[in-house]
Amino acid sequence: MSDYLIKKEDSINLRNIVLSSPFIASEKGIQYGVQYTLKCGIRCNVHSSEKTPDTLKVTIQNKEADTEIAKLLDFHISTISI
């Protein structure tokens, strides 16, 4: 499991990343955020917090479903993380 912090204004960049190829994610609302489930089964949860309203926490789960895609996703998210 990997955790990242991103600026709230970068949430659209994250959404564009996970919805594009090769990730092809579907999205659904969860409490305090959004869960993106990639075609390969990796989950990317994005949560907001009342303590830090200008940042979002991104958690990548089930990376063992596809380690190559997980590495690529880690790379892309790390480019927008703070």
Protein Blocks (a to p, Z undefined) as FASTA:
>chain_A
ZZddddfklmmmmmmmmmmcfklpaddddehiacdddfkopacdddddfklmmbccddde
hklmommlmmmmmmmmmmmpZZ
